[in-house]
Amino acid sequence: MLRRSLNNIFYLSLQNHGITRFNTIKLQMRGSPVRLFTATSKLKTTEIVSSNDIDTSNINLLRKDSNKIEDTRAEDTREERIFIGNFREEMDKFSERKHWRAILKLCEEVKQSDRKPDISIYNTILRAYIPLGSIKHSFKILEDMKLANVNPNLTTYHYLLRTWSQAPTSEQDPYLREQIFEMIVNDGLQPDLKIYECYIDSLLAGEECERAFEIFDSLKSKNIYPQLELYIAMIRKAISINEPRIALNYLKSLEQNLFYAPTSLYNDVLRICAYEYYADGILYCWDKLKHRGLNLDEGVCIDILYFAGSHGKPDLVVQVIEYLMDVRRLKLEKFHFSPLTRAYVNAGDIKNAMESLNIMRQAGFQVGFFDTSSTGLYSLIRKDKRTIDNAYYCLEELHKEGKIVDVSALNVVIAACSNIGYKRNVDMIRALETYKAAEKLGVQPNVETFSSILLVCLSAKRKDLADQLWKEMLELKIVPSSLAYNRMIAIICTQDDYEEAFAYLEEMKAQNLLPPRSVYERIINKCVRHGDSRAILALEEAENFEYKFPRSFYQDLEDQGFDLGLAKEIIKNQKKNFNQQKISSNVNNSDVMNEFVDIIKSQ
């Protein structure tokens, strides 16, 4: 609405000042075709200089009689230069304040004087109209110039391109912009840096980024060297469209042209490189900023930390952590330290990866198997028996150097013995020897230590060793965890005699530990395979805990002869008579239970 009001003021001012009119004449351009890169409409010249709101025929801003103006231009006098200077100063002032009526009045004063309008006056008017952002009005002035036999120069087209960039997005027709650029060539002019700067700005304003990058890259071949401001504009545009590679290349080019890039620019490029995990950009900008001053928020630092972790750059992780602690004064969390272990792992440094586990614990964080697994340390160690032995020797080296061996480092070596290589072999001997070396290494076993070695027993189906280790755990007054109970029950279910599984399940619930769904899956499967009616009780209890089994689980039970429909009916009947039914090894089977057992046996 505001822009429409300004246009109305412009038209009313033309009429109020009694400006003479002339017949509409097409812009006199040479006949070469206009290059159309992304034009959305083929707007003709007569459409450019015409308006639906006002009769534009015979508009004459400055000329008294266009037919009487001579081609020659009088030599500038001192008075002429003073007049031009004052005229430009007044026009700039009115343009800055957007006093369009005053601009028209000033043009009328020039028209009424005896001065012949020249290129300086026309360019001053074009510059004054830039904030209006109306390319149609600027084209009318250009037409007036041509009819007055005043040849446009590069400054003229520079102002036209700037006006196009200032126009509302809906009026930024790419065809007009390309037409302006074509006029420069047709007039025999050689575009200079200012023209290209303006042209690139207009491309960026129209979100034609690829074209802008192409033009910018071609400047060097034309012996045109961009200034710092254009470099910064191109870099920031590359950042805004998430193109870290382009941003970094322009930043390096800027340095090669001996420009001093602002520190903030390096920080901005580093941010986008970290966001996109662009390795070259992160390492280059970080190295530069170490000596110039970092100014990064925590989010960017976290991106860099995880990049450094995944690319095996422990030194970079340490530097980022030091920056967060010493400069940003942040209270660090566990996720700030985890990339350090991952970085050592990806660098193939098992020893320092194990030492970093103790660094996390010294920082006040709990360290467990999840940390060794998520950081890749477990996968690195379990590759083969050689890597397991190397990991153990690293523990010995750390102990000999007087460093603390973290218990989680011992545990991950033990756990790796349960799943060695792609064949998933088991090495019970190495696991036991590593466990026995805990005292020599100055390590106090914890519940995760026993959970790890129970995992090895599970893979080897060694219930005898599992019983012995469980007893030793209790003697050390270590309270079994849910994971330890889960693995012990799983070990029992690998045996023909599985009665103890129910005892451990009851003990687990007595310790206020919620049995996971996998425990019930194992027990139900074992009971069904042995025709044990307690499968129904286990299924009922699992449903009471609101566990949902996959369809494939039920299908496996039915394939083994389990009548799921009958089981559901029994559970439904039992719920009517009992509020809760617990699994027990001394269940008195009712007639219905015996009937169910007979069905399974018969099948």
Number of C-alpha atoms within 10 A of each C-alpha: 6 7 12 9 10 16 17 14 14 16 16 13 18 21 12 8 12 9 18 15 14 12 11 16 14 14 19 11 13 11 7 10 8 15 12 16 12 14 15 11 11 12 13 12 16 12 12 17 22 18 13 7 9 12 13 17 15 13 18 24 21 26 22 18 9 16 10 9 16 12 10 8 12 10 7 9 9 9 9 13 11 11 14 17 15 12 19 19 13 17 27 18 15 18 20 14 10 17 14 21 18 16 22 19 14 17 18 19 12 18 18 12 11 9 12 16 20 18 17 17 20 21 24 21 24 26 23 25 27 22 17 21 20 21 27 18 20 25 19 19 22 23 20 21 23 15 18 23 17 20 14 20 16 17 18 22 23 24 22 29 26 24 27 29 27 19 18 13 11 6 15 22 20 20 19 25 24 18 17 19 20 18 18 19 13 15 14 9 12 12 17 16 16 15 22 21 22 21 26 25 22 22 20 19 17 16 13 16 18 12 15 23 17 11 16 20 11 12 15 11 8 9 10 14 14 17 14 17 10 19 19 18 15 23 23 17 19 22 21 12 11 15 18 27 19 17 28 25 12 18 22 13 13 20 12 10 12 9 13 10 15 11 15 15 16 24 21 18 27 30 24 25 27 25 19 17 20 18 16 13 24 25 17 15 22 22 12 14 16 11 8 13 13 18 16 16 11 13 12 17 21 20 18 27 28 23 23 28 26 21 18 22 22 25 14 20 28 16 14 20 21 13 18 20 13 10 11 14 10 12 8 12 12 15 12 18 22 22 27 30 30 30 28 29 29 21 17 14 19 23 20 18 26 26 20 21 25 21 18 21 15 11 12 11 14 13 19 18 19 12 19 24 14 13 23 19 27 24 17 20 25 25 17 18 18 11 17 23 15 15 24 21 13 21 24 17 15 18 16 11 8 8 13 16 23 25 22 25 29 24 27 28 28 30 25 31 30 25 20 20 16 9 8 15 17 21 19 19 11 19 22 15 11 19 20 12 14 18 10 9 20 13 18 12 19 17 17 21 26 25 26 26 29 31 25 28 25 23 19 17 18 17 19 11 18 22 16 10 17 18 12 13 18 12 10 10 11 15 13 19 16 18 19 22 23 23 22 25 23 22 25 25 23 17 13 9 9 17 13 14 22 17 14 16 23 16 13 19 12 10 13 9 16 12 18 15 16 13 20 21 16 18 23 22 21 19 17 21 15 15 19 17 22 21 23 23 20 24 21 24 18 20 14 11 13 10 15 9 15 8 8 9 12 15 13 12 16 14 10 16 17 24 16 14 10 12 19 14 11 17 18 12 11 15 13 8 9 8 7 10 15 11 18 15 12 6 11 9 13 9 9 11 17 13 13 22 19 13 14 19 12 8 8
